[in-house]
Amino acid sequence: MCILFIAVNQHPDYPLIIAANRDEFHARLTQTSHFWADYPDMLAGKDLQAGGTWLGINRIGNFSALTNIRAPSLERFDAQTRGELVVQALHNKSSWEAHTAHLSDTAQNYNGFNLVYGHWQQLHVFNSHTSEHHLLTDGVYGLSNAQLNTPWPKTQQGVTALNQLCQQELPLSVDALFAILTDTTKAQDEHLPDTGIAKPWEKLLSSVFIQSPDYGTRCSTVITVDQQQHLTWQERSYDSSGDITSTQQFDFDIK
């Protein structure tokens, strides 16, 4: 997962709105979102190479999502797969405070990550490079491959668009949420972040929706929870041309 936009108590009908893109190499084998056979209450896609996931939720309302921190000079080849962090969070049996402490104690086992985790009514964000922890109170948030609400152009762009959408006196438009996630606008050169990768890659990765023959946005996911705790999960998967290859939708009441 490479970018998430989260609105907490900003829309009168939906106390939680999550819009997220997963960016990955197109050659990496992936299974679209489904309820896992070995974890039948967990809804998530699956990375068939390493076995983990990038985003998921379960029927009692525990949610988790992962973004990688872009820091190529710190990458290790012997690190554990970050996708297992989402699965662990969704099956946390202790307090969320204890889970935060566990993340702090084990962060060095993984390459850099941000993890969103918790019950849908009280989400947390942990950054493995700084060991900083934030509780997501009321507001709109953007999380990409740096710290929470780092003012990268695409993060600011999505936060602004989601905030505006929540303030409209109209029923929430799922297509408008997907429009936020499929914006291909790239940052101007003078506004590109400097994360240690080549400038052509910085440019390619500077849009919310990334498209190239080898690497790009593989899927977009929109999750809403309404006032009656009814959850709707909608997902669109894409090929290297940016065309939709499949759609998934799941609805259930949180227990």
C-alpha positions in Angstrom: 0.0 0.0 0.0 1.4 3.3 -1.0 -1.1 6.0 -0.2 -4.1 6.2 2.1 -6.6 9.0 2.7 -8.7 8.7 5.9 -11.6 10.8 7.1 -12.6 10.4 10.7 -16.0 11.8 11.7 -16.0 14.3 8.8 -19.1 13.1 6.9 -22.6 13.1 8.5 -23.4 9.6 7.2 -20.1 7.9 7.4 -17.9 8.3 10.5 -15.1 6.5 8.7 -14.0 6.8 5.1 -10.9 5.2 3.8 -9.6 5.6 0.2 -6.3 3.7 -0.5 -4.1 2.7 -3.4 -1.7 -0.2 -3.5 1.3 0.4 -5.8 3.5 -2.5 -6.7 5.4 -4.2 -9.6 2.9 -5.7 -12.0 4.8 -8.9 -12.1 4.3 -9.6 -8.4 1.6 -12.2 -8.1 -1.5 -11.0 -6.1 -4.9 -12.3 -5.1 -7.7 -9.8 -5.0 -9.6 -9.1 -1.8 -11.5 -12.0 -0.3 -12.2 -13.6 3.1 -9.2 -15.9 3.7 -9.7 -19.6 4.2 -7.4 -19.8 7.2 -8.8 -16.5 8.7 -12.5 -16.6 7.6 -13.3 -13.3 9.4 -10.5 -11.4 7.7 -11.2 -9.5 4.4 -8.0 -8.6 2.5 -6.1 -9.0 -0.7 -3.1 -11.3 -0.6 0.5 -11.0 -1.8 1.2 -14.4 -3.2 5.0 -13.9 -3.1 5.4 -13.3 0.6 2.0 -14.3 1.9 1.0 -11.1 3.7 -1.3 -8.3 2.8 -1.3 -4.5 2.5 -4.7 -3.7 3.8 -7.5 -5.5 5.6 -10.4 -5.5 8.0 -12.2 -8.2 10.0 -15.8 -8.7 11.0 -15.4 -7.2 14.5 -14.1 -3.9 13.0 -10.4 -4.2 13.4 -8.6 -2.5 10.5 -5.0 -2.3 9.4 -3.0 -1.0 6.4 0.6 -0.6 5.6 2.7 1.8 3.6 6.5 1.4 3.0 8.8 4.3 4.0 10.8 5.3 1.0 14.4 5.2 2.2 16.5 3.1 -0.2 19.8 3.6 1.7 18.3 1.8 4.7 16.7 -1.2 2.9 17.9 -4.6 4.0 17.6 -7.8 2.0 17.2 -10.0 5.2 14.3 -8.1 6.6 11.0 -9.9 7.4 8.1 -9.3 5.1 6.1 -6.2 6.1 2.9 -7.7 4.9 2.7 -9.9 8.0 2.3 -6.7 10.2 -1.3 -6.2 8.8 -2.3 -9.8 9.5 -0.8 -9.5 13.0 -2.7 -6.3 13.8 -6.0 -7.7 12.6 -5.6 -10.7 15.0 -4.4 -8.7 17.9 -5.8 -10.1 21.1 -4.2 -7.7 23.6 -4.8 -4.0 24.1 -3.8 -1.6 21.3 -1.4 0.0 23.7 0.4 -3.3 24.1 0.3 -3.7 20.3 2.0 -0.3 19.9 4.7 -1.4 22.3 5.2 -4.6 20.4 5.6 -2.7 17.1 8.2 -0.5 18.8 10.1 -3.5 20.1 10.1 -5.4 16.8 10.3 -2.5 14.2 14.0 -3.2 13.5 13.1 -6.6 12.0 11.5 -4.9 9.0 12.3 -2.4 6.4 10.7 1.0 7.0 7.0 1.1 7.4 3.9 3.0 8.5 1.2 0.9 10.0 -2.4 2.0 10.5 -4.1 -0.3 13.0 -6.9 -0.5 15.6 -10.6 -0.7 15.9 -12.4 1.3 13.2 -13.6 3.8 15.9 -10.1 4.4 17.2 -7.3 4.1 14.6 -3.6 4.5 15.3 -0.5 5.1 13.1 3.0 3.9 13.9 6.1 5.0 12.0 9.0 2.5 12.3 11.8 5.0 11.6 10.8 7.4 14.4 8.8 5.0 16.6 6.2 7.8 16.7 2.6 6.8 17.4 -0.4 8.9 16.6 -4.1 8.4 17.4 -6.3 9.5 14.6 -8.7 12.0 16.1 -11.4 13.8 14.1 -10.0 15.0 10.8 -8.8 14.1 7.3 -5.4 12.4 7.0 -3.0 11.5 4.2 -0.3 8.8 4.6 2.1 7.9 1.8 5.8 6.8 2.0 6.9 9.3 4.7 5.5 10.4 8.0 1.8 11.0 8.6 0.6 14.2 6.7 4.0 14.9 5.2 3.2 17.7 2.7 4.1 15.8 -0.5 2.0 17.3 -3.3 0.0 14.1 -3.9 -0.8 13.7 -0.2 -2.0 17.3 0.1 -4.0 16.9 -3.1 -5.9 13.9 -1.8 -6.5 15.3 1.7 -7.9 18.5 0.2 -10.2 16.5 -2.2 -11.5 14.2 0.5 -12.1 17.1 2.8 -14.1 18.9 0.2 -16.1 15.8 -0.7 -17.0 15.3 3.0 -18.3 18.9 3.2 -20.6 18.7 0.3 -24.4 18.6 1.1 -24.9 15.6 -1.2 -24.9 11.8 -0.7 -21.4 10.5 -0.6 -20.3 9.5 -4.2 -18.1 6.4 -4.4 -17.2 7.3 -7.9 -15.9 10.7 -6.5 -13.7 8.7 -4.0 -12.3 6.6 -6.8 -11.6 9.8 -8.8 -9.4 11.0 -6.0 -7.5 7.7 -6.2 -7.1 7.7 -10.0 -5.7 11.2 -10.4 -2.6 11.0 -12.5 -1.4 14.6 -11.9 2.3 14.6 -11.3 4.1 17.1 -9.1 6.1 19.9 -10.6 9.8 19.3 -10.6 10.5 22.0 -7.9 8.0 20.3 -5.6 9.3 16.7 -5.9 10.5 15.2 -2.6 14.1 14.0 -2.3 13.9 10.5 -1.0 17.2 9.2 -2.4 15.9 7.8 -5.7 16.5 9.0 -9.2 14.5 12.1 -10.3 12.6 10.2 -13.1 11.3 7.8 -10.4 10.4 10.6 -8.1 8.4 12.1 -10.9 6.7 8.8 -11.7 5.8 8.2 -8.1 4.6 11.8 -7.5 1.0 11.1 -8.7 -1.7 9.5 -6.6 -2.3 7.0 -9.4 0.9 5.6 -10.8 1.1 4.2 -14.3 4.0 2.6 -16.1 4.7 -0.8 -17.9 6.5 -2.3 -14.9 5.3 -0.6 -11.8 2.1 1.2 -10.8 -1.1 1.3 -9.0 -2.4 -2.3 -8.8 -5.7 -1.6 -7.0 -7.8 1.1 -5.4 -9.9 0.3 -2.3 -12.7 2.4 -0.8 -14.0 1.5 2.6 -17.0 3.2 4.3 -18.6 2.6 7.7 -22.0 4.2 8.2 -23.8 5.3 11.4 -25.3 1.8 11.8 -21.9 0.2 11.6 -22.5 -1.2 8.2 -19.3 -1.6 6.3 -18.9 -1.4 2.5 -15.6 -2.4 0.8 -15.2 -1.7 -2.9 -12.1 -2.5 -4.9 -10.9 -1.9 -8.4 -7.9 -3.7 -9.8 -5.8 -2.4 -12.8 -3.4 -3.6 -15.4 -0.2 -1.8 -16.5 -2.2 0.4 -18.8 -4.4 1.6 -16.0 -7.4 -0.2 -17.2 -9.8 -1.9 -14.7 -9.4 -5.7 -14.8 -11.7 -6.6 -11.9 -14.0 -5.2 -9.3 -14.8 -6.5 -5.8 -17.5 -5.5 -3.4 -18.3 -6.8 0.1 -20.9 -5.6 2.6 -21.4 -6.6 6.2 -22.4 -5.3 9.6 -19.6 -5.0 12.1 -20.2 -7.3 15.0 
